[in-house]
Structure formats: C-alpha cells, structure tokens
Amino acid sequence: MQAARKSSPVTRYARHPGTSGLHFELFSTAEALADADWCAVVQPGHVFLQPEYLRALERSRPERMTFFYALFREHGRPVAVASFQCVDFGMDGFGPNLLPEGMPSEQAMDASFFFRAQLKRALGRMRVRVLVCGNLFVCGPHGFAHRPEVDAERAWSALAEAVDALQARERNLTFVLVKDLAPEERDATRALERAGLDRVQVDPTMVLDVRPHWHTFDDYLADLTTKYRANARRSRKQLQGVERRSLSAGEIARYAPQVEALYGAVHQRSRLRPSRVRGSYFVHLKEALGESFNFLGYFEGGELRAFNSRLRAGDESESYYLGIDYAHNERLALYFNLLLDDVEYGIVTGAKRIQFGRTSLECKSALGAEPLSLNLFTRHREPLLYPLARSLLPLVQPKWHARHPFKEHA
C-alpha cells in the first residue's frame, strides 16, 4: 500500500458543479494528488501529466513559479485533470534577441531595434503574473486530459470554470494562457472562446515522423540527399574523441554544477525564458522516471562539454533540455550532433515520432522535421496589455525557411 503523504494546502470546490455539471477540486501541490484518481484519467504514455513528473518538477523549484492542479469528477468518479503553472513574468523573461544591450551595429540601426529599445525602457520594471494551463518547459497539450467517454466540449468548459475559480482566488493574475492546442481541436476551441479566451497562433513545434524502414541511423542517412548526408557525416567526424555516456541520477547530481552552467548558457540565449530549472531538476526527473528519461553527457578529456536529454512518451521520443559549452560548439558541432543523436535515439528505441520543440526551426527542418501548428488561448485583466502582447509576438517568432533534406523517392 502506498505510504500516506504529508498533508498540503488544498482548496476544494467539490460542492460547486458549475454549468458543465462536473465538480472539481483544486490542489496547490502535486504531493496532495491521489495517484489512483489522477491515473484513472491520464494515459500512461502522457508523461508530462503523470504525478511522478509533476512532483519532480515541483521539487526542483523552478524560478518564479508556483503550481496548481485540478481534479474533475462526475458522480464521484474522476473524469478529467488539469495542471497549471503560475509564473511571475517580467521583461527579463525575454532574451537578447528581443531586448538589445548596448549600442546597435550599423546594420541593426533600424525601426525594429529602436522599437525594442523603447519597449525595454518602458516596461523594464513591469511584472505580470501569468496562469498557464500547460507546461512552459515543453511544447504540446500537456495541461489537460479527460476520459474519452466525456464529451470534449463539456470537459473543456469545466476547465474554463476551474480557470475562473483560480482567477477569483489569485487576485493578482494578469494573464491566463492555455497551451498548446492543435487547430483541429474544435471542441476545445469552442469552449475556450465561449469562456472569453482569445485564440493566438504561435510558432510551430517541429516533428520528425520515423519512417517504417528506418531501423538504424544509416537507414535515415540513406534517405537524405547527398548535400544533407555529407553535412551529417561531417558533423559526426567533428565529434570524434568525445565520449557519450548515459548518466544515472547519482552521476547527474555529481555533475550538477557543470550541468547547471551548460543549461544556463543555452537558457541565456533563448528568445523567451519565463522560468529556469535548476540542476537538481534532472536528478529528480531521473529518479522519478527511470529509463523513460535519458540523460546523456558528452565528455572530452574528462570535461563535460554538453548534455542532452530525452523523454519517452508512448510511441514518441521527446527531445528535452540540453546544455552546451559554446566555447567548443563550433569545433565539435555540438548542437547539430545533439540533434542527430536525438534522431538516432528515436530510431533505435522504436519511436514513431520525434518531437523537437519550437526552437532553431530551420536547423531542425534540415533534419527532416516538419512544422506542426499549435494555438494558445489567452485572457487578460488589463485591456491595454492586449495590443502590447500582440506587438511582441512577431519579435519572439523568428523568421525561418523550410528545408527539404530527403530524396524525392525516399
């Protein structure tokens, strides 16, 4: 029998069914979740909604972030769950590509630079509190799930009621975001728009479908055109002399300072950085998920030059956080080799899809990944902030060109 956990602050709304007819309870910590009830809703392959993952994320104490969870019942039976992240977001959450430092180069002396500079001065001290249904650390619809027999539109209407309850409870919330839903999720779209949330299209996530005849990495290379195959092989040669090693939780803990520094170097270059995890996060994740979480260290001469991590979620391999020593990135082609390793890992572990996320879109397109459009839904308490948020979107969505690395007949 599972040992009882320490009691945690819980806000209950079980007597308030709302118009959807589903009762719900709100929790302020994943430690308070009853695994049997939660897992009666969440499919085993949905890693980012599993209680083990949610607790591991909480224990790592991401910067400026707190958590809420909702369990929905019908006639006492659990039928839906939701995971929320509440983050204090300021202009320091935007990366250097959005907020320029110092004087611009002659080429950068344009309207875009001056707009961003003025924006930085005007909003440098502003902070907004954002409630996110979903996961800010990964792309995809990882904030809500319901049992298949429950009408989807009704379930999403119940989620909107839980959002209303959280907004009433947390008076300082400025924005609500529900992320990331595919355009074909029409039931969710109707329910959320009826609840007053606006739909916004954001950067796509990049996805590589693993072809049935790819059994090895060489099979993948054989389907590339000469140009892209030569580029991949050249990058592989640059990594000669670097040892790849899968790390246990204890080994990750031993290298935690280096891991945190490598992750920080990548995080610092990100266009959007609402929160930051600590090195302990990867330790907790390995302890919680075991073989479903793969953490790979890249060593040269005993020094950790980079790390890569992936999560296995059912038939999908999720490329997760990575860290790079940029002083050695160009010489060893670290970033591109990490992506190539993600492809190889997905193939040899039998994944049907490899999820690459929404950064470095053009580079991932060169691997054969295709864009998958997603929408987010937003509601805000400050009407003047809405046009501002709209004006920021083009700045955090980089321009990119699709690549076509595969042979036409492959």
Buried (B, 14 or more C-beta within 10 A) or exposed (E): EEEEBEEEEEEEBEEEBBEBEBBBBBBBBBBBBBEEBBBBBBEEEBBBBBBBBBBBBBBBEBEBBBBBBBBBBBEEEBBBBBBBBBBBBBBEBBBEBBBBEEEBEEEEEEEEBEEBBEBBEEBEEEBBBBBBBBBBBBBBBBBBBBBEEBEBBBBBBBBBBBBBBBBEEBEEBBBBBBBBBBEEBEBBBBBBEEBEBBBBEBBBBBBBEBBEEBEEBEEBBEBBBEEBBEBBEEBBEBBEEBEBEEBEBEBBBEBBEBBBBBBBBBBEBBBBBBBBBBBBBBBBBBBBBEEBBBBBBBBBEEEBBBBBBBBBBEEBBBBBBBBBBBEBBEEBBBBBBBBBBBBBBBBEEEBEBBBBBBBBBEBBBBBBBBBBEBBBBBBBBEEEBBEBBEEBEEBBBBEBEEBEBBEEEE
